[in-house]
Amino acid sequence: MNDPKRVAAVLMYAGTLPFIVCAIVLLFGNTLGLGSYRAFATQAITTYAAVIVSFLGGIQWGVAVATHEQQPQTAKSLLLLSIVPSLLAWAMLFLPSNSSRVIVAIFLVGFVWVVDALLHLQQVIPPWFFRLRSVVSAVVLAALILAMLVS
């Protein structure tokens, strides 16, 4: 695995596993005898979403720093946009209900993807990265939507 694109793909797909496991527990928890873990799975999926959204904001921050000389206006906007999801994700963790946390997590994952889509359109991030992010984001959003529907 010397190809950085391949390493990124493996790591990004591995990063979806907590979302998938939590969604399985939420969907089949009662059938599998894991019903008592459903509330924990909802808390876990939203907490992990907050961590991932913050991580993705960090990537966007890094893109802004790397491109500030070539695209100063994009970099300035990106610096501002990159911290918003992290702050909102942190605040999300204090919401009183699981369902409200899941809804906010869906919004935040979608928001970060939209920012990346805009970066892709401006050719600031490589096409392979955006394709990979899109697939992974679809998996994450599906898991979160499932969590919203069954929790």
Biotite code that builds the C-alpha atoms (Angstrom):
import biotite.structure as struc

atoms = struc.array([
    struc.Atom([0.000, 0.000, 0.000], chain_id="A", res_id=1, res_name="MET", atom_name="CA", element="C"),
    struc.Atom([2.442, 2.615, -1.221], chain_id="A", res_id=2, res_name="ASN", atom_name="CA", element="C"),
    struc.Atom([-0.196, 4.655, -3.070], chain_id="A", res_id=3, res_name="ASP", atom_name="CA", element="C"),
    struc.Atom([-1.473, 7.506, -0.858], chain_id="A", res_id=4, res_name="PRO", atom_name="CA", element="C"),
    struc.Atom([-4.831, 7.431, -2.676], chain_id="A", res_id=5, res_name="LYS", atom_name="CA", element="C"),
    struc.Atom([-5.262, 3.786, -1.732], chain_id="A", res_id=6, res_name="ARG", atom_name="CA", element="C"),
    struc.Atom([-4.254, 4.444, 1.866], chain_id="A", res_id=7, res_name="VAL", atom_name="CA", element="C"),
    struc.Atom([-6.758, 7.320, 2.025], chain_id="A", res_id=8, res_name="ALA", atom_name="CA", element="C"),
    struc.Atom([-9.487, 5.066, 0.628], chain_id="A", res_id=9, res_name="ALA", atom_name="CA", element="C"),
    struc.Atom([-8.805, 2.263, 3.105], chain_id="A", res_id=10, res_name="VAL", atom_name="CA", element="C"),
    struc.Atom([-8.741, 4.670, 6.032], chain_id="A", res_id=11, res_name="LEU", atom_name="CA", element="C"),
    struc.Atom([-11.875, 6.498, 4.927], chain_id="A", res_id=12, res_name="MET", atom_name="CA", element="C"),
    struc.Atom([-13.807, 3.267, 4.463], chain_id="A", res_id=13, res_name="TYR", atom_name="CA", element="C"),
    struc.Atom([-12.558, 2.045, 7.836], chain_id="A", res_id=14, res_name="ALA", atom_name="CA", element="C"),
    struc.Atom([-13.815, 5.299, 9.306], chain_id="A", res_id=15, res_name="GLY", atom_name="CA", element="C"),
    struc.Atom([-17.350, 4.365, 8.285], chain_id="A", res_id=16, res_name="THR", atom_name="CA", element="C"),
    struc.Atom([-17.328, 1.215, 10.429], chain_id="A", res_id=17, res_name="LEU", atom_name="CA", element="C"),
    struc.Atom([-18.502, 2.894, 13.670], chain_id="A", res_id=18, res_name="PRO", atom_name="CA", element="C"),
    struc.Atom([-21.414, 4.425, 11.755], chain_id="A", res_id=19, res_name="PHE", atom_name="CA", element="C"),
    struc.Atom([-22.316, 1.074, 10.211], chain_id="A", res_id=20, res_name="ILE", atom_name="CA", element="C"),
    struc.Atom([-22.015, -0.841, 13.504], chain_id="A", res_id=21, res_name="VAL", atom_name="CA", element="C"),
    struc.Atom([-24.171, 1.689, 15.352], chain_id="A", res_id=22, res_name="CYS", atom_name="CA", element="C"),
    struc.Atom([-26.777, 1.601, 12.584], chain_id="A", res_id=23, res_name="ALA", atom_name="CA", element="C"),
    struc.Atom([-26.876, -2.211, 12.753], chain_id="A", res_id=24, res_name="ILE", atom_name="CA", element="C"),
    struc.Atom([-27.344, -2.106, 16.524], chain_id="A", res_id=25, res_name="VAL", atom_name="CA", element="C"),
    struc.Atom([-30.155, 0.412, 16.112], chain_id="A", res_id=26, res_name="LEU", atom_name="CA", element="C"),
    struc.Atom([-31.850, -1.531, 13.340], chain_id="A", res_id=27, res_name="LEU", atom_name="CA", element="C"),
    struc.Atom([-31.396, -5.085, 14.588], chain_id="A", res_id=28, res_name="PHE", atom_name="CA", element="C"),
    struc.Atom([-30.588, -4.546, 18.271], chain_id="A", res_id=29, res_name="GLY", atom_name="CA", element="C"),
    struc.Atom([-33.767, -6.117, 19.580], chain_id="A", res_id=30, res_name="ASN", atom_name="CA", element="C"),
    struc.Atom([-33.454, -9.095, 17.240], chain_id="A", res_id=31, res_name="THR", atom_name="CA", element="C"),
    struc.Atom([-29.794, -9.655, 18.140], chain_id="A", res_id=32, res_name="LEU", atom_name="CA", element="C"),
    struc.Atom([-30.402, -9.316, 21.870], chain_id="A", res_id=33, res_name="GLY", atom_name="CA", element="C"),
    struc.Atom([-28.704, -5.921, 21.919], chain_id="A", res_id=34, res_name="LEU", atom_name="CA", element="C"),
    struc.Atom([-31.820, -3.863, 22.584], chain_id="A", res_id=35, res_name="GLY", atom_name="CA", element="C"),
    struc.Atom([-30.358, -2.439, 25.778], chain_id="A", res_id=36, res_name="SER", atom_name="CA", element="C"),
    struc.Atom([-27.550, -0.909, 23.708], chain_id="A", res_id=37, res_name="TYR", atom_name="CA", element="C"),
    struc.Atom([-29.798, 1.101, 21.364], chain_id="A", res_id=38, res_name="ARG", atom_name="CA", element="C"),
    struc.Atom([-29.594, 4.355, 23.360], chain_id="A", res_id=39, res_name="ALA", atom_name="CA", element="C"),
    struc.Atom([-25.837, 3.924, 23.636], chain_id="A", res_id=40, res_name="PHE", atom_name="CA", element="C"),
    struc.Atom([-25.602, 3.320, 19.861], chain_id="A", res_id=41, res_name="ALA", atom_name="CA", element="C"),
    struc.Atom([-27.459, 6.560, 19.189], chain_id="A", res_id=42, res_name="THR", atom_name="CA", element="C"),
    struc.Atom([-25.165, 8.461, 21.519], chain_id="A", res_id=43, res_name="GLN", atom_name="CA", element="C"),
    struc.Atom([-22.129, 6.769, 19.978], chain_id="A", res_id=44, res_name="ALA", atom_name="CA", element="C"),
    struc.Atom([-23.126, 7.531, 16.377], chain_id="A", res_id=45, res_name="ILE", atom_name="CA", element="C"),
    struc.Atom([-23.713, 11.217, 17.111], chain_id="A", res_id=46, res_name="THR", atom_name="CA", element="C"),
    struc.Atom([-20.547, 11.584, 19.169], chain_id="A", res_id=47, res_name="THR", atom_name="CA", element="C"),
    struc.Atom([-18.526, 9.941, 16.411], chain_id="A", res_id=48, res_name="TYR", atom_name="CA", element="C"),
    struc.Atom([-20.233, 12.194, 13.855], chain_id="A", res_id=49, res_name="ALA", atom_name="CA", element="C"),
    struc.Atom([-19.075, 15.206, 15.894], chain_id="A", res_id=50, res_name="ALA", atom_name="CA", element="C"),
    struc.Atom([-15.502, 13.886, 15.860], chain_id="A", res_id=51, res_name="VAL", atom_name="CA", element="C"),
    struc.Atom([-15.581, 13.194, 12.115], chain_id="A", res_id=52, res_name="ILE", atom_name="CA", element="C"),
    struc.Atom([-17.132, 16.557, 11.256], chain_id="A", res_id=53, res_name="VAL", atom_name="CA", element="C"),
    struc.Atom([-14.372, 18.239, 13.275], chain_id="A", res_id=54, res_name="SER", atom_name="CA", element="C"),
    struc.Atom([-11.756, 16.142, 11.482], chain_id="A", res_id=55, res_name="PHE", atom_name="CA", element="C"),
    struc.Atom([-13.167, 17.108, 8.089], chain_id="A", res_id=56, res_name="LEU", atom_name="CA", element="C"),
    struc.Atom([-13.154, 20.757, 9.126], chain_id="A", res_id=57, res_name="GLY", atom_name="CA", element="C"),
    struc.Atom([-9.472, 20.295, 9.906], chain_id="A", res_id=58, res_name="GLY", atom_name="CA", element="C"),
    struc.Atom([-8.889, 19.001, 6.397], chain_id="A", res_id=59, res_name="ILE", atom_name="CA", element="C"),
    struc.Atom([-10.652, 22.070, 5.013], chain_id="A", res_id=60, res_name="GLN", atom_name="CA", element="C"),
    struc.Atom([-8.527, 24.306, 7.234], chain_id="A", res_id=61, res_name="TRP", atom_name="CA", element="C"),
    struc.Atom([-5.423, 22.593, 5.850], chain_id="A", res_id=62, res_name="GLY", atom_name="CA", element="C"),
    struc.Atom([-6.620, 23.121, 2.282], chain_id="A", res_id=63, res_name="VAL", atom_name="CA", element="C"),
    struc.Atom([-7.110, 26.821, 3.058], chain_id="A", res_id=64, res_name="ALA", atom_name="CA", element="C"),
    struc.Atom([-3.604, 27.126, 4.470], chain_id="A", res_id=65, res_name="VAL", atom_name="CA", element="C"),
    struc.Atom([-2.108, 25.270, 1.488], chain_id="A", res_id=66, res_name="ALA", atom_name="CA", element="C"),
    struc.Atom([-3.934, 27.367, -1.117], chain_id="A", res_id=67, res_name="THR", atom_name="CA", element="C"),
    struc.Atom([-3.978, 30.819, 0.493], chain_id="A", res_id=68, res_name="HIS", atom_name="CA", element="C"),
    struc.Atom([-1.447, 32.308, -1.951], chain_id="A", res_id=69, res_name="GLU", atom_name="CA", element="C"),
    struc.Atom([-3.120, 30.975, -5.107], chain_id="A", res_id=70, res_name="GLN", atom_name="CA", element="C"),
    struc.Atom([-6.724, 31.569, -3.995], chain_id="A", res_id=71, res_name="GLN", atom_name="CA", element="C"),
    struc.Atom([-6.766, 34.041, -1.094], chain_id="A", res_id=72, res_name="PRO", atom_name="CA", element="C"),
    struc.Atom([-10.525, 34.707, -1.148], chain_id="A", res_id=73, res_name="GLN", atom_name="CA", element="C"),
    struc.Atom([-11.360, 30.989, -1.217], chain_id="A", res_id=74, res_name="THR", atom_name="CA", element="C"),
    struc.Atom([-8.870, 30.393, 1.591], chain_id="A", res_id=75, res_name="ALA", atom_name="CA", element="C"),
    struc.Atom([-10.380, 33.149, 3.713], chain_id="A", res_id=76, res_name="LYS", atom_name="CA", element="C"),
    struc.Atom([-13.912, 31.802, 3.248], chain_id="A", res_id=77, res_name="SER", atom_name="CA", element="C"),
    struc.Atom([-12.730, 28.268, 3.867], chain_id="A", res_id=78, res_name="LEU", atom_name="CA", element="C"),
    struc.Atom([-11.004, 29.209, 7.110], chain_id="A", res_id=79, res_name="LEU", atom_name="CA", element="C"),
    struc.Atom([-14.284, 30.621, 8.370], chain_id="A", res_id=80, res_name="LEU", atom_name="CA", element="C"),
    struc.Atom([-16.409, 27.740, 7.068], chain_id="A", res_id=81, res_name="LEU", atom_name="CA", element="C"),
    struc.Atom([-14.066, 25.078, 8.419], chain_id="A", res_id=82, res_name="SER", atom_name="CA", element="C"),
    struc.Atom([-14.641, 25.963, 12.077], chain_id="A", res_id=83, res_name="ILE", atom_name="CA", element="C"),
    struc.Atom([-18.426, 26.285, 11.963], chain_id="A", res_id=84, res_name="VAL", atom_name="CA", element="C"),
    struc.Atom([-19.136, 22.521, 11.807], chain_id="A", res_id=85, res_name="PRO", atom_name="CA", element="C"),
    struc.Atom([-16.752, 21.818, 14.684], chain_id="A", res_id=86, res_name="SER", atom_name="CA", element="C"),
    struc.Atom([-18.398, 24.419, 16.897], chain_id="A", res_id=87, res_name="LEU", atom_name="CA", element="C"),
    struc.Atom([-21.893, 23.226, 15.998], chain_id="A", res_id=88, res_name="LEU", atom_name="CA", element="C"),
    struc.Atom([-20.870, 19.580, 16.484], chain_id="A", res_id=89, res_name="ALA", atom_name="CA", element="C"),
    struc.Atom([-19.582, 20.391, 19.946], chain_id="A", res_id=90, res_name="TRP", atom_name="CA", element="C"),
    struc.Atom([-22.830, 22.193, 20.801], chain_id="A", res_id=91, res_name="ALA", atom_name="CA", element="C"),
    struc.Atom([-24.798, 19.257, 19.369], chain_id="A", res_id=92, res_name="MET", atom_name="CA", element="C"),
    struc.Atom([-23.377, 17.004, 22.071], chain_id="A", res_id=93, res_name="LEU", atom_name="CA", element="C"),
    struc.Atom([-25.257, 19.016, 24.695], chain_id="A", res_id=94, res_name="PHE", atom_name="CA", element="C"),
    struc.Atom([-28.678, 18.674, 23.079], chain_id="A", res_id=95, res_name="LEU", atom_name="CA", element="C"),
    struc.Atom([-31.099, 16.906, 25.427], chain_id="A", res_id=96, res_name="PRO", atom_name="CA", element="C"),
    struc.Atom([-32.511, 14.291, 23.059], chain_id="A", res_id=97, res_name="SER", atom_name="CA", element="C"),
    struc.Atom([-30.952, 11.630, 20.886], chain_id="A", res_id=98, res_name="ASN", atom_name="CA", element="C"),
    struc.Atom([-33.254, 12.463, 17.995], chain_id="A", res_id=99, res_name="SER", atom_name="CA", element="C"),
    struc.Atom([-32.225, 16.136, 17.947], chain_id="A", res_id=100, res_name="SER", atom_name="CA", element="C"),
    struc.Atom([-28.536, 15.150, 18.002], chain_id="A", res_id=101, res_name="ARG", atom_name="CA", element="C"),
    struc.Atom([-29.061, 12.803, 15.045], chain_id="A", res_id=102, res_name="VAL", atom_name="CA", element="C"),
    struc.Atom([-30.835, 15.491, 13.025], chain_id="A", res_id=103, res_name="ILE", atom_name="CA", element="C"),
    struc.Atom([-28.051, 18.000, 13.673], chain_id="A", res_id=104, res_name="VAL", atom_name="CA", element="C"),
    struc.Atom([-25.428, 15.357, 12.799], chain_id="A", res_id=105, res_name="ALA", atom_name="CA", element="C"),
    struc.Atom([-27.147, 14.747, 9.449], chain_id="A", res_id=106, res_name="ILE", atom_name="CA", element="C"),
    struc.Atom([-27.126, 18.470, 8.737], chain_id="A", res_id=107, res_name="PHE", atom_name="CA", element="C"),
    struc.Atom([-23.449, 18.843, 9.690], chain_id="A", res_id=108, res_name="LEU", atom_name="CA", element="C"),
    struc.Atom([-22.243, 15.897, 7.603], chain_id="A", res_id=109, res_name="VAL", atom_name="CA", element="C"),
    struc.Atom([-24.202, 17.283, 4.666], chain_id="A", res_id=110, res_name="GLY", atom_name="CA", element="C"),
    struc.Atom([-22.834, 20.790, 5.225], chain_id="A", res_id=111, res_name="PHE", atom_name="CA", element="C"),
    struc.Atom([-19.219, 19.605, 5.235], chain_id="A", res_id=112, res_name="VAL", atom_name="CA", element="C"),
    struc.Atom([-19.860, 17.645, 2.032], chain_id="A", res_id=113, res_name="TRP", atom_name="CA", element="C"),
    struc.Atom([-21.362, 20.753, 0.369], chain_id="A", res_id=114, res_name="VAL", atom_name="CA", element="C"),
    struc.Atom([-18.241, 22.750, 1.250], chain_id="A", res_id=115, res_name="VAL", atom_name="CA", element="C"),
    struc.Atom([-16.123, 19.996, -0.304], chain_id="A", res_id=116, res_name="ASP", atom_name="CA", element="C"),
    struc.Atom([-18.381, 19.992, -3.378], chain_id="A", res_id=117, res_name="ALA", atom_name="CA", element="C"),
    struc.Atom([-17.745, 23.719, -3.786], chain_id="A", res_id=118, res_name="LEU", atom_name="CA", element="C"),
    struc.Atom([-14.007, 23.122, -3.419], chain_id="A", res_id=119, res_name="LEU", atom_name="CA", element="C"),
    struc.Atom([-14.258, 20.406, -6.059], chain_id="A", res_id=120, res_name="HIS", atom_name="CA", element="C"),
    struc.Atom([-16.088, 22.753, -8.444], chain_id="A", res_id=121, res_name="LEU", atom_name="CA", element="C"),
    struc.Atom([-13.345, 25.336, -7.930], chain_id="A", res_id=122, res_name="GLN", atom_name="CA", element="C"),
    struc.Atom([-10.746, 22.615, -8.535], chain_id="A", res_id=123, res_name="GLN", atom_name="CA", element="C"),
    struc.Atom([-9.188, 23.218, -5.128], chain_id="A", res_id=124, res_name="VAL", atom_name="CA", element="C"),
    struc.Atom([-9.323, 19.563, -4.056], chain_id="A", res_id=125, res_name="ILE", atom_name="CA", element="C"),
    struc.Atom([-8.447, 16.628, -6.316], chain_id="A", res_id=126, res_name="PRO", atom_name="CA", element="C"),
    struc.Atom([-11.301, 14.827, -8.086], chain_id="A", res_id=127, res_name="PRO", atom_name="CA", element="C"),
    struc.Atom([-10.339, 11.432, -6.616], chain_id="A", res_id=128, res_name="TRP", atom_name="CA", element="C"),
    struc.Atom([-10.652, 12.842, -3.099], chain_id="A", res_id=129, res_name="PHE", atom_name="CA", element="C"),
    struc.Atom([-14.067, 14.337, -3.753], chain_id="A", res_id=130, res_name="PHE", atom_name="CA", element="C"),
    struc.Atom([-15.338, 11.085, -5.329], chain_id="A", res_id=131, res_name="ARG", atom_name="CA", element="C"),
    struc.Atom([-14.127, 9.139, -2.311], chain_id="A", res_id=132, res_name="LEU", atom_name="CA", element="C"),
    struc.Atom([-15.595, 11.695, 0.118], chain_id="A", res_id=133, res_name="ARG", atom_name="CA", element="C"),
    struc.Atom([-18.914, 11.517, -1.717], chain_id="A", res_id=134, res_name="SER", atom_name="CA", element="C"),
    struc.Atom([-19.158, 7.734, -1.412], chain_id="A", res_id=135, res_name="VAL", atom_name="CA", element="C"),
    struc.Atom([-18.144, 7.772, 2.245], chain_id="A", res_id=136, res_name="VAL", atom_name="CA", element="C"),
    struc.Atom([-20.507, 10.657, 2.999], chain_id="A", res_id=137, res_name="SER", atom_name="CA", element="C"),
    struc.Atom([-23.373, 8.722, 1.419], chain_id="A", res_id=138, res_name="ALA", atom_name="CA", element="C"),
    struc.Atom([-22.666, 5.756, 3.701], chain_id="A", res_id=139, res_name="VAL", atom_name="CA", element="C"),
    struc.Atom([-22.448, 8.018, 6.761], chain_id="A", res_id=140, res_name="VAL", atom_name="CA", element="C"),
    struc.Atom([-25.627, 9.886, 5.865], chain_id="A", res_id=141, res_name="LEU", atom_name="CA", element="C"),
    struc.Atom([-27.470, 6.605, 5.273], chain_id="A", res_id=142, res_name="ALA", atom_name="CA", element="C"),
    struc.Atom([-26.409, 5.378, 8.725], chain_id="A", res_id=143, res_name="ALA", atom_name="CA", element="C"),
    struc.Atom([-27.468, 8.637, 10.355], chain_id="A", res_id=144, res_name="LEU", atom_name="CA", element="C"),
    struc.Atom([-30.801, 8.733, 8.533], chain_id="A", res_id=145, res_name="ILE", atom_name="CA", element="C"),
    struc.Atom([-31.429, 5.156, 9.635], chain_id="A", res_id=146, res_name="LEU", atom_name="CA", element="C"),
    struc.Atom([-30.593, 6.205, 13.198], chain_id="A", res_id=147, res_name="ALA", atom_name="CA", element="C"),
    struc.Atom([-33.079, 9.062, 12.912], chain_id="A", res_id=148, res_name="MET", atom_name="CA", element="C"),
    struc.Atom([-35.802, 6.737, 11.659], chain_id="A", res_id=149, res_name="LEU", atom_name="CA", element="C"),
    struc.Atom([-35.379, 3.971, 14.233], chain_id="A", res_id=150, res_name="VAL", atom_name="CA", element="C"),
    struc.Atom([-34.271, 5.793, 17.376], chain_id="A", res_id=151, res_name="SER", atom_name="CA", element="C"),
])
